[in-house]
Amino acid sequence: MKGMWGWSRIAAGLLAVFGLAACELDEVTIPAGEDLLIVESILDAGKEEQFVLLHHTLNGRRVGGEEGARVRVLREDGLEVLFTEAPANACTMVDAAYSEGKDSVDVRVTCYVSPAGAGHWVVPGERYELRVETVDGKRLQGWTTVPGAFEPIGLSAEAGRPMGEVGRCVLPPATPLALQWSVSAGARAYMTHMRVEGLREVLEGSGIPNIPEVLTLYGVSVTESDTSIVVPAQVGILERQKYDNDLMLAIRDGFPEGVRVRITLGAMDRNYVNAVRGDSFHPSGPVRVSSVSGDGAGVFGSLVPYAFDIEVRGGGGAGCLVEG
Amino acid sequence: MVRESRRSPRGSSSRRVLSLLLFLVLGFLPAEASGQQGATVLGRVTEASGAPVQDALIELVPVEGGPVRRTALTAADGSYRLADVAPGAYRLQVQRIGFDPLTIEVRLSPGEVRRLDLTLTAAAVLIDSLVVEGARGARRERSRFESEAGITARVVTSTEMKRLPGLAEADVLRAIEVLPGVVSTSDFSSAFNVRGGSADQNLILLDGFPVFNPFHLGGLFSVFNADVLGGAELLAGGFGAEHGGRVSSVLNVETKDFTGTEFGGAAGVSLLASRFSLHGGLPSSSVRGGWFVSARRSYFDQVMPDDVGLPYHLTDLQGGLTLGVPGGGQVRLVAYTGDDVLDMSKRESKRKDDSDADIRIKWSWGNDVLGLRWDQPWGEWVSTARVGVSRFTEDFGMVDFDGPNYASRLRQTFGRIDMGRDFSGVSVRLGGEASRFEAHNLFEGGGSTFWDEGDSGTMASAFAQFGWRPTESWILEPSLRLDAWAADDTSLVYLSPRLAAKRFVGADREAAVKLAVGRYTQFLHSLKDETVPFSNDMWVLAGTNLSAVVSDQVQLGVEKYWGERWSASAEAYLRRFRGLVTFNAADDIDDPDDDYLTGTGRSYGLDLLVRKSAGSWTGWTTVSFLKAERTFADPLAVGWDGEPPTVTYAPGFDRRVDIDLVLQFAGPRETELGLRWNFGTGLPYTRPIAQNIWWEYDPATGQYKIPPPTGDEEPDAPPMFVVLGPRNGVRYPAYHRIDVSVRKTFERKWGTYTPYLQVLNVYNRKNPLFYFYQYDKSPATMSGLSMFPVLPTIGLEVTF
């Protein structure tokens, strides 16, 4: 078995269908939930600057941060990186829709950032430990082993830049792009993160409603040796119910001319995979497998990325794949 | 016609020694009131052709009062046995649908063994089947009570099934829920749990052939058409070595035997589906037999517009053929095929306004069963041979995209033969079976395969089962089963000894104490999440990465009859389970050895039953006490490497107290009333203790973001994770509801028609299905969905 990604989503869909035959129970008030410290940190080997987010479980419509904490990441060779507090918007982005309207939530989070100029200190294959100590004595701890380095296979020189840089290429409209890469030792899965801009303008007049300004979809390749995917056809497998079927059909066999796409291939470690796989069904929402221990919960995982931008247009330009 | 033989009584000191030992085991039993040794009447009931007659009712009625009346039903080979009959004069009466009743006078001496082989003559006029059906279940239970030791058999007849209020139409699996020791976790599922066992540990047989997932609409109701069912028998525990492959219970769903009947049929219309069936005897005078066919289809998809309704339908096709063969044998063909189909693949992308277009999916699942059974006498031996194939398939796919696609398959091909005969005072049953299981589960999409596991396994089994009456008061049933399993590079062999003992108490033999101990094994598992009430099974086989389930069980009970009308029983049990399996939600995707978690379980409880089986008012009440536990590694425990911590919890079906009251009234002018009241203490669930915002790492920007909402509507709230408290650490409120049904049958020259009204949950109790916790509100709230509200349904049944 290669995991059971998304069963909770299927179960949730079934719940919705059968819920039609059931009746809603009266809503009653209950005591507030427990106040737990939550940590979010994905070490990204493609970036110099790393973030650790500390926040709390919801207390009504408010989410609290955790200021003044001592946040460190230690590498097995003895390197210790001390994170410092930074403005929340340095490491987070919240859609305005969530801060408006009757159901808005006052989201506060405390962002901790690694020192600037430290270089690429997150190295593929290395093991790291996270230690968090709050001012009131709470402690959180976690470990991650960063997956090994990998390289795309067959990407053109313009597209395939060294890890940490972003390549560029041109892809003709309605053309699938078959990506392959080498094995990343220790990876539990690979993500293909696809960020598409310009669909709203390009598909204007198609009658498709609710086209997002930026469409973000994920592809997943499970197991260490599953090292290929076809973009865009095989991306978004678990997100199709979120969007209009005609929008998904419009990008099924290739991108329409004029859109801009960023593809990020990423080798994920165990903790990152467990955090997003969502296998445990609960009617109140998805359950995350925590990878930190101590006085709270959360994720401390790692990613080795490879990114490039695609310009979708006809005519000349650096192709994405090596010809022949 | 009667053939008889007599044998003199014998004694044995060894019998007394063993009897004494068992007396010490069972203890505290009162001395037998009668000092006189009982007689035994046994034999076979056949047709003129020599074919065995099953389910014939044998009654020994004392002439002019005197000793107690005794009853038995004939087995598949036509055999019957009435042991320890008080000496005296009797009328022996034999009744069976399709045959003329037979009555003979017999006088039995103390200790005599009288063999009476009886031949029935085909009836010129058929008995009303319902009249016989009504008493049949109780008589079969009584027959088992008198002739078998440890088994706990509960029978629901087709008549009881139809009088039980149900969802739209009679349903055998819903009827099973009202038996002692049986727990149903949801109105939305007819899956059931018996005495702390998981739902996949119930062996469900259709005329002796296994059916893996006999549910429609995700479990809402069963695949069996009640019009062609004769009844169902649940063996909740203590079953002998002849049954294997499951550890919790055996449910025998039996179709009616239409041998010798006239051509006829039945049809029904409910709010759910329409069905019809045809049946009859064989027209040939030289070959005796019968046949039936039945079909059912729902019509949501036909009566509702495509863009409004649910393009879902179910179909069932079932057939049976019984043929007498030379030498007094009988061959029976059993066939079933059924599907559920949710087909949204033909939907066009219609858009009336700015609403989103639908995703086009096709989802189907269903069972197929084909089996052949041959019963044949060979002198004193009677053999039963079965060959068949049973399979379950499920397919889900999105027609426009490369996944996700899901497929699940399980197929069992098997052959089995067993032979039995009676020696003096000892019945012997020997048999063996071989099964080939093939399972495949596939979940793929997006160019990746999430789960692709195909396994096959072979099970070879042999059993020997003995029934021994060392004295008039004792029945001993030692049995032994050997199961060998080979799959992948794994070979497993289990020896499962079982012993059942019963001691009758009192001169009238209407009370008994019984004890059964045994080991049970199972080599396939369903990975269905039992906290989701409406889902199908995903079957996997024991092998390299999966253990077999081994369960050691003991049950001790008392049972008491008061004539033909009343009976009561109390049974306590203890079960231990090893090798239970569930998904590992945090497995290493590259490591096939950690895909599943293996755990243990335990259950114990007490089942009480009081039943009234005769008269205008019939019914029963059950009170079941249960405590069940499961112990597994906890995949949600943080950051474990190597040996994970374990968690012990009450499984989702751990209903501590379950009470059922069933009343059925056969009134004047063919009016029938049914009432069921069910009360159950709350089932456990895992309560969320908090929620936190779902921050998503965006590798394109390196930032953490809350994903933007889809669509133009104002978002409900940011996406969130729930943080769970102790597993199944809290419980829902108690479950209870009353269901009623009214049926009235009108007779016409061409047949009968029966309109009926059923009302589920009469007082509209809002039994919770799920709770939804929302800690993002101020104050935090809990809402949820209830199970069935008050739900009246009507329908019509026709017979001709």
Interface residues (C-beta under 8 A of the other chain):
Chain A: M1 K2 G3 M4 W5 G6 W7 A11 L14 L15 F18 G19 A21 A22 C23 E24 L25 D26 E27 V28 T29 I30 P31 A32 G33 E34 D35 L36 I38 E40 I42 D44 G46 K47 E49 F51 L53 H55 H56 T57 L58 N59 G60 R61 R62 V63 C91 T92 M93 V94 D95 A97 Y98 E100 G101 K102 D103 V105 V107 V109 G142 W143 R188 A189 M191 H193 R195 G207 I208 P209 N210 P212 E213 V214 T216 G219 V220 S221 V222 T223 E224 S225 D226 S228 I229 V230 A233 Q234 V235 G236 I237 L238 R240 Q241 K242 Y243 D244 N245 D246 M248 L249 R252 R262 T264 G266 R270 N271 V273 N274 R277 D279 S280 F281 H282 P283 S284 G285 P286 V287 R288 V289 S290 S291 V292 S293 A297 L303 P305 A307
Chain B: F188 G218 S349 R351 D354 S355 D356 A357 D358 I359 R360 M398 D400 F401 D402 G403 P404 N441 F443 G445 G446 G447 S448 T449 F450 W451 D452 E453 D529 T531 V532 F534 S535 F583 A585 A586 D587 D588 I589 D590 P592 D595 Y596 P635 L636 V638 G639 T686 P688 I689 A690 Q691 N692 I693 W694 W695 Y697 D698 P699 A700 T701 G702 Q703 Y704 K705 I706 P707 P708 P709 T710 G711 D712 E714 P715 D716 A717 P718 M720 F721 V722 V723 L724 K766 P768 L769 F770 Y771 F772 Y773 Q774 Y775 D776 K777 S778 P779 A780 T781 M782 S783 G784 L785 S786 M787 F788 P789
